[in-house]
């Protein structure tokens, strides 16, 4: 780094400001949401949709998501209904599975447990099929999950190929998830996987374009939990 670009150094550790004006995690989150609301004063989302988008902005500090997040009109409603009924959640990566808060899910539906968060991408049989078929494991993970995908929330924050396989099941086999969260990230098959999904007659929350990622998909689910809890 050029010394001319270095920021001005603190004269004492910055944490002392927090010591002197204590804030807990909930207060910090509330202040963060207030800041987001001030900076994004104008948008076209409904209040419930904004709850989801705001949580995604909170996760990334990326206000350009306002132009990229897409909803079907019934997406939030279907997501809340699925969570309240204890529907299983299929996720395309173990990062997402680890990031989902069971405590938050249980505030919506007390019966949620680890087995309700389904990810097959690291299963041995999936790895064998992927090796034999020459296709990504994420595709075979969706095929393995086929029996539980009907009426479930299917969330994609990593693998566009998995999302494309889900779309095939919707098109060819009449599969109907309760909600699809379509936020895979990357440069190959990503844009077309989302565009195809958004042409189908299923409820979805999607991030258009190449952006996405597991943190965004997790934040969308957590926002739906907050809405479900608030509206109970």
PAPA-149654 format. One record per residue: residue number from 1; x, y, z of N, C-alpha, C in turn. Coordinates in steps of 0.05 Angstrom, whole numbers. Each point is the difference from the previous one (the first is absolute). Layout:
BEGIN
{roro NUM {X Y Z} {X Y Z} {X Y Z}}
...
END
This chain:
BEGIN
{roro 1 {17 -24 0} {-17 24 0} {17 25 0}}
{roro 2 {-6 19 -17} {14 26 0} {-6 14 26}}
{roro 3 {21 11 13} {-4 12 26} {-20 23 -2}}
{roro 4 {-2 13 -23} {-19 22 -4} {-29 -10 2}}
{roro 5 {-4 -26 -5} {-27 -11 0} {-9 -11 27}}
{roro 6 {18 0 19} {-6 -11 26} {-20 17 16}}
{roro 7 {-19 -12 13} {-19 16 15} {13 11 25}}
{roro 8 {-12 21 11} {10 12 24} {-2 -21 23}}
{roro 9 {21 -3 15} {0 -21 21} {-14 10 25}}
{roro 10 {-12 -20 14} {-13 6 25} {20 6 21}}
{roro 11 {-6 18 18} {18 6 22} {-4 -18 24}}
{roro 12 {-23 -14 0} {-6 -21 20} {-18 -21 -12}}
{roro 13 {-1 -24 10} {-17 -21 -11} {-29 10 -4}}
{roro 14 {-11 -6 -23} {-27 10 -7} {-21 -12 18}}
{roro 15 {5 -24 11} {-21 -13 16} {-7 16 25}}
{roro 16 {18 19 8} {-7 15 24} {-25 17 -3}}
{roro 17 {-6 8 -25} {-25 15 -5} {-24 -18 7}}
{roro 18 {2 -26 -5} {-22 -18 7} {-1 -4 30}}
{roro 19 {24 -1 13} {0 -3 29} {-15 24 13}}
{roro 20 {4 23 -11} {-11 24 12} {-30 4 -7}}
{roro 21 {-8 -10 -23} {-28 1 -8} {-9 -28 -8}}
{roro 22 {-6 -17 20} {-5 -28 -5} {-25 -4 -18}}
{roro 23 {3 -19 -19} {-22 -9 -17} {2 -30 -2}}
{roro 24 {-23 -14 3} {1 -29 -4} {-6 -6 -29}}
{roro 25 {0 -26 -7} {-3 -8 -28} {-27 9 -12}}
{roro 26 {-21 -2 16} {-26 8 -11} {-1 30 -6}}
{roro 27 {12 16 18} {0 29 -4} {17 7 -25}}
{roro 28 {22 -13 -3} {17 5 -24} {-15 -7 -25}}
{roro 29 {-15 -23 0} {-15 -8 -23} {-22 21 -6}}
{roro 30 {-14 9 20} {-21 20 -4} {11 26 -11}}
{roro 31 {23 9 10} {13 24 -11} {8 -4 -29}}
{roro 32 {9 -24 -6} {8 -6 -28} {-24 1 -18}}
{roro 33 {-23 -11 8} {-24 1 -17} {-9 29 -3}}
{roro 34 {2 16 21} {-8 28 -2} {18 14 -21}}
{roro 35 {26 -6 0} {18 12 -19} {-7 -8 -28}}
{roro 36 {-7 -26 -4} {-7 -9 -27} {-25 13 -9}}
{roro 37 {-20 3 17} {-25 13 -7} {5 29 -8}}
{roro 38 {18 14 13} {6 28 -7} {13 2 -27}}
{roro 39 {19 -18 -5} {16 2 -24} {-16 -10 -24}}
{roro 40 {-19 -18 4} {-16 -11 -22} {-29 9 3}}
{roro 41 {-3 26 1} {-27 11 6} {-20 -6 -22}}
{roro 42 {9 -5 -25} {-18 -4 -22} {5 -28 -12}}
{roro 43 {-21 -16 -1} {1 -26 -13} {-28 -9 -7}}
{roro 44 {-3 -21 -15} {-27 -8 -9} {-10 -25 13}}
{roro 45 {12 -9 22} {-8 -24 13} {-23 4 20}}
{roro 46 {-16 -21 3} {-20 1 21} {14 -1 27}}
{roro 47 {-14 7 22} {14 -2 27} {12 -27 6}}
{roro 48 {-14 -22 -6} {10 -26 5} {24 -7 -18}}
{roro 49 {-2 7 -25} {23 -4 -18} {24 16 10}}
{roro 50 {-4 25 8} {22 16 10} {13 -12 24}}
{roro 51 {-15 -14 17} {12 -13 23} {21 -20 -10}}
{roro 52 {-5 -14 -21} {19 -19 -11} {24 14 -13}}
{roro 53 {-6 20 -17} {22 14 -13} {18 14 20}}
{roro 54 {-13 13 20} {16 14 20} {18 -19 15}}
{roro 55 {-9 -23 6} {17 -20 14} {23 -8 -19}}
{roro 56 {-5 -2 -25} {21 -7 -19} {21 23 -2}}
{roro 57 {-10 24 0} {19 23 0} {16 1 26}}
{roro 58 {-13 -6 22} {14 -1 26} {23 -21 -1}}
{roro 59 {-5 -22 -14} {20 -21 -2} {24 8 -17}}
{roro 60 {-4 18 -20} {21 5 -20} {8 30 -1}}
{roro 61 {-15 18 12} {4 29 -3} {-1 8 -30}}
{roro 62 {-15 -14 -16} {-2 5 -28} {-28 10 -8}}
{roro 63 {-2 26 -3} {-26 12 -6} {-9 -5 -29}}
{roro 64 {19 -8 -17} {-8 -6 -28} {-18 -25 -2}}
{roro 65 {-2 -15 22} {-18 -23 0} {-29 9 -5}}
{roro 66 {-6 25 7} {-27 11 -4} {-9 -4 -29}}
{roro 67 {19 2 -18} {-6 -2 -29} {0 -29 -10}}
{roro 68 {9 -19 17} {5 -27 -9} {-18 -21 12}}
{roro 69 {-12 6 24} {-16 -20 13} {-28 -1 -13}}
{roro 70 {-9 -23 -7} {-26 -4 -14} {-18 -19 16}}
{roro 71 {-26 7 1} {-19 -16 14} {-24 -6 -18}}
{roro 72 {-12 -24 3} {-27 -3 -9} {-18 13 21}}
{roro 73 {-24 9 -8} {-17 14 19} {-7 -17 25}}
{roro 74 {0 -27 -3} {-8 -17 22} {23 -13 14}}
{roro 75 {25 8 -6} {23 -14 11} {2 2 30}}
{roro 76 {-3 23 11} {2 3 30} {-22 -15 14}}
{roro 77 {-24 2 -11} {-23 -15 12} {5 -30 1}}
{roro 78 {10 -10 -23} {5 -29 -1} {23 -8 18}}
{roro 79 {20 16 1} {23 -6 18} {-8 -1 29}}
{roro 80 {-16 20 9} {-9 0 28} {-18 -24 6}}
{roro 81 {-18 -6 -19} {-18 -23 4} {16 -26 3}}
{roro 82 {20 -3 -17} {17 -24 1} {15 -3 26}}
{roro 83 {11 22 9} {15 0 26} {-18 -6 23}}
{roro 84 {-24 12 0} {-18 -5 23} {-10 -29 1}}
{roro 85 {-1 -13 -23} {-9 -28 -1} {23 -20 4}}
{roro 86 {25 11 4} {23 -18 5} {10 -13 -25}}
{roro 87 {-4 12 -23} {10 -12 -25} {30 -3 1}}
{roro 88 {10 -20 -13} {29 -4 -1} {13 21 -18}}
{roro 89 {26 4 5} {15 19 -16} {22 -15 -14}}
{roro 90 {0 1 -27} {23 -11 -15} {19 22 -6}}
{roro 91 {26 -5 6} {20 20 -6} {22 -13 -17}}
{roro 92 {14 17 -16} {19 -12 -19} {28 0 10}}
{roro 93 {5 8 25} {27 -1 11} {-1 -4 30}}
{roro 94 {20 -13 11} {1 -3 29} {7 26 13}}
{roro 95 {11 20 -14} {3 26 11} {-27 12 7}}
{roro 96 {-19 -3 -18} {-27 10 6} {-13 -15 23}}
{roro 97 {4 -26 0} {-12 -16 22} {11 9 27}}
{roro 98 {26 5 1} {13 9 25} {-9 28 7}}
{roro 99 {-6 17 -20} {-6 28 5} {-29 4 9}}
{roro 100 {-18 -19 -5} {-28 3 8} {-2 -4 30}}
{roro 101 {-15 18 13} {-4 -1 29} {-24 -17 7}}
{roro 102 {6 -23 12} {-22 -17 10} {-16 14 21}}
{roro 103 {13 16 16} {-15 15 21} {-20 18 -12}}
{roro 104 {7 13 -22} {-18 19 -13} {-23 -16 -14}}
{roro 105 {7 -22 -13} {-20 -17 -12} {-20 -10 21}}
{roro 106 {10 -8 23} {-17 -11 21} {-19 21 12}}
{roro 107 {7 26 -2} {-18 21 8} {-25 0 -18}}
{roro 108 {4 -9 -25} {-23 -1 -18} {-15 -26 3}}
{roro 109 {15 -22 2} {-12 -27 2} {18 -16 19}}
{roro 110 {-11 -7 23} {16 -12 22} {12 -26 -8}}
{roro 111 {-11 -14 -19} {9 -27 -7} {24 -1 -18}}
{roro 112 {10 23 -10} {23 -1 -18} {25 -13 14}}
{roro 113 {13 -17 -15} {24 -13 10} {21 -2 -22}}
{roro 114 {24 -9 6} {21 -2 -21} {-7 -16 -24}}
{roro 115 {-17 -20 3} {-7 -17 -23} {-19 14 -19}}
{roro 116 {-11 23 8} {-17 15 -18} {15 19 -18}}
{roro 117 {27 2 4} {17 15 -17} {16 -20 -17}}
{roro 118 {-8 -2 -25} {10 -22 -17} {21 10 -20}}
{roro 119 {23 -13 1} {21 5 -20} {14 -26 -6}}
{roro 120 {-1 -8 -25} {12 -26 -7} {26 2 -16}}
{roro 121 {10 24 -3} {23 5 -18} {25 -15 9}}
{roro 122 {3 -6 26} {24 -14 9} {-5 -29 6}}
{roro 123 {-24 -11 -8} {-6 -28 5} {17 -18 -18}}
{roro 124 {8 -22 11} {18 -18 -15} {-13 -10 -26}}
{roro 125 {-26 -8 2} {-13 -10 -24} {-3 22 -22}}
{roro 126 {-3 24 9} {-1 22 -19} {27 4 -14}}
{roro 127 {21 -2 16} {27 3 -12} {5 -22 -20}}
{roro 128 {-9 -25 5} {4 -22 -18} {-15 5 -26}}
{roro 129 {-25 9 2} {-16 5 -24} {12 23 -17}}
{roro 130 {10 20 14} {12 22 -15} {25 -9 -15}}
{roro 131 {16 -17 13} {24 -10 -13} {-7 -17 -24}}
{roro 132 {-20 -17 3} {-8 -17 -22} {-13 16 -23}}
{roro 133 {-15 20 7} {-15 15 -20} {14 24 -12}}
{roro 134 {22 8 13} {15 23 -11} {-14 26 3}}
{roro 135 {-18 2 19} {-15 25 5} {4 8 29}}
{roro 136 {-5 25 7} {5 10 27} {-17 -15 21}}
{roro 137 {12 -3 24} {-14 -13 22} {-27 14 6}}
{roro 138 {0 27 -3} {-24 15 7} {-24 -9 -15}}
{roro 139 {3 -9 -25} {-22 -10 -16} {-11 -26 12}}
{roro 140 {18 -18 7} {-10 -25 12} {-11 3 28}}
{roro 141 {9 21 14} {-11 7 26} {-29 7 -3}}
{roro 142 {-7 15 -20} {-28 7 -5} {-16 -24 -7}}
{roro 143 {11 -18 -17} {-15 -24 -7} {-5 -17 25}}
{roro 144 {19 -2 17} {-3 -16 24} {-22 12 18}}
{roro 145 {-2 26 0} {-19 14 17} {-28 0 -11}}
{roro 146 {-3 -10 -25} {-26 2 -14} {-24 -7 17}}
{roro 147 {0 -21 16} {-24 -8 16} {-8 21 20}}
{roro 148 {19 17 10} {-8 19 20} {-4 28 -10}}
{roro 149 {5 5 -26} {-1 27 -11} {-28 10 -4}}
{roro 150 {-20 -17 -3} {-28 9 -4} {-9 15 26}}
{roro 151 {-8 25 -4} {-10 15 23} {21 11 18}}
{roro 152 {26 -4 -7} {22 9 17} {11 27 -9}}
{roro 153 {17 12 16} {15 23 -8} {26 -10 -12}}
{roro 154 {6 7 -25} {25 -8 -13} {17 25 -3}}
{roro 155 {24 0 12} {16 24 1} {28 -5 -13}}
{roro 156 {7 18 -18} {25 -3 -15} {17 25 3}}
{roro 157 {23 -3 13} {18 22 3} {27 -6 -11}}
{roro 158 {3 -22 -14} {26 -9 -9} {0 -11 -28}}
{roro 159 {-18 -19 -5} {3 -18 -24} {-21 5 -21}}
{roro 160 {6 14 -22} {-20 5 -21} {-9 -26 -13}}
{roro 161 {18 -20 -2} {-8 -26 -12} {-22 -13 16}}
{roro 162 {1 3 26} {-21 -11 17} {-26 14 -5}}
{roro 163 {1 26 -4} {-25 15 -6} {-11 -8 -27}}
{roro 164 {17 -5 -19} {-9 -9 -27} {-14 -27 2}}
{roro 165 {11 -18 17} {-12 -26 3} {-27 2 13}}
{roro 166 {-2 18 20} {-26 5 12} {-20 10 -21}}
{roro 167 {8 18 -17} {-18 10 -21} {-9 -22 -18}}
{roro 168 {18 -19 -7} {-7 -22 -16} {-22 -17 13}}
{roro 169 {3 -5 26} {-20 -15 15} {-27 14 0}}
{roro 170 {1 27 2} {-25 15 -1} {-13 -2 -27}}
{roro 171 {16 2 -21} {-10 0 -27} {-10 -28 -9}}
{roro 172 {16 -20 6} {-5 -27 -11} {-15 -18 19}}
{roro 173 {2 4 25} {-13 -18 19} {-22 13 17}}
{roro 174 {-5 26 -5} {-21 13 15} {6 6 29}}
{roro 175 {25 0 7} {8 6 28} {-9 28 7}}
{roro 176 {-10 4 25} {-8 26 9} {11 6 28}}
{roro 177 {23 12 2} {10 8 26} {-18 23 10}}
{roro 178 {0 3 26} {-15 23 12} {12 26 -8}}
{roro 179 {27 1 0} {15 24 -7} {27 -7 -9}}
{roro 180 {10 14 -21} {28 -4 -9} {15 26 6}}
{roro 181 {22 -2 14} {18 22 5} {23 -3 -19}}
{roro 182 {1 16 -21} {19 -5 -22} {22 21 0}}
{roro 183 {22 -7 13} {22 19 3} {28 -13 -3}}
{roro 184 {2 -18 -20} {27 -11 -5} {18 22 -11}}
{roro 185 {26 -4 4} {19 21 -7} {21 -11 -19}}
{roro 186 {11 16 -18} {22 -9 -17} {-2 10 -28}}
{roro 187 {13 -15 -18} {4 10 -28} {-9 -20 -21}}
{roro 188 {-5 -25 8} {-8 -21 -19} {-28 -10 8}}
{roro 189 {-18 1 -19} {-28 -10 4} {-16 17 20}}
{roro 190 {11 21 10} {-13 14 22} {-23 17 -9}}
{roro 191 {5 17 -20} {-22 18 -9} {-23 -16 -12}}
{roro 192 {6 -20 -17} {-21 -15 -13} {-16 -17 20}}
{roro 193 {14 -9 22} {-14 -16 20} {-22 16 13}}
{roro 194 {6 26 6} {-19 17 13} {-22 9 -20}}
{roro 195 {8 6 -24} {-20 9 -20} {-20 -22 -6}}
{roro 196 {9 -24 -1} {-18 -23 -5} {-19 -3 23}}
{roro 197 {10 1 24} {-17 -3 24} {-21 21 1}}
{roro 198 {8 25 -7} {-19 22 2} {-22 0 -22}}
{roro 199 {3 -18 -19} {-20 -4 -20} {-21 -21 8}}
{roro 200 {5 -14 22} {-17 -22 8} {-22 9 19}}
{roro 201 {-21 -16 1} {-23 7 17} {4 -11 28}}
{roro 202 {20 11 14} {5 -7 28} {7 26 15}}
{roro 203 {-6 1 26} {8 23 16} {30 1 3}}
{roro 204 {12 23 -4} {29 2 3} {8 27 11}}
{roro 205 {24 0 13} {15 24 6} {27 -5 -13}}
{roro 206 {8 18 -18} {25 -4 -16} {17 25 0}}
{roro 207 {26 -4 -4} {18 22 -6} {8 -3 -29}}
{roro 208 {-9 19 -16} {6 -1 -29} {30 5 -5}}
{roro 209 {10 -12 -22} {28 5 -7} {18 -21 12}}
{roro 210 {26 8 2} {20 -19 9} {4 0 30}}
{roro 211 {-11 20 14} {4 1 28} {-17 -19 16}}
{roro 212 {8 -6 24} {-15 -18 17} {18 -9 23}}
{roro 213 {-4 -24 9} {17 -11 21} {-16 -11 24}}
{roro 214 {12 -19 14} {-14 -12 23} {-9 20 21}}
{roro 215 {16 20 7} {-9 19 20} {-26 15 -8}}
{roro 216 {-3 6 -25} {-24 14 -9} {-24 -19 2}}
{roro 217 {3 -25 -8} {-22 -19 1} {-8 -4 29}}
{roro 218 {19 -3 18} {-5 -4 29} {-15 25 11}}
{roro 219 {10 23 -8} {-13 25 11} {-29 2 -9}}
{roro 220 {-6 -9 -24} {-28 1 -10} {-17 -18 17}}
{roro 221 {9 -24 7} {-15 -18 16} {-4 11 28}}
{roro 222 {21 11 11} {-2 12 27} {-20 23 0}}
{roro 223 {-1 16 -21} {-19 22 -2} {-29 -11 -1}}
{roro 224 {-4 -22 -14} {-26 -13 -1} {-8 -10 28}}
{roro 225 {19 -10 15} {-5 -8 27} {-9 23 17}}
{roro 226 {14 23 -3} {-8 24 16} {-28 8 -7}}
{roro 227 {-7 0 -25} {-28 7 -8} {-20 -20 11}}
{roro 228 {7 -26 -1} {-19 -20 11} {-4 3 30}}
{roro 229 {21 7 14} {-2 4 29} {-17 24 6}}
{roro 230 {5 22 -14} {-14 25 5} {-29 -3 -6}}
{roro 231 {-8 -16 -20} {-28 -1 -8} {-15 -22 14}}
{roro 232 {13 -14 19} {-14 -21 14} {-21 11 19}}
END
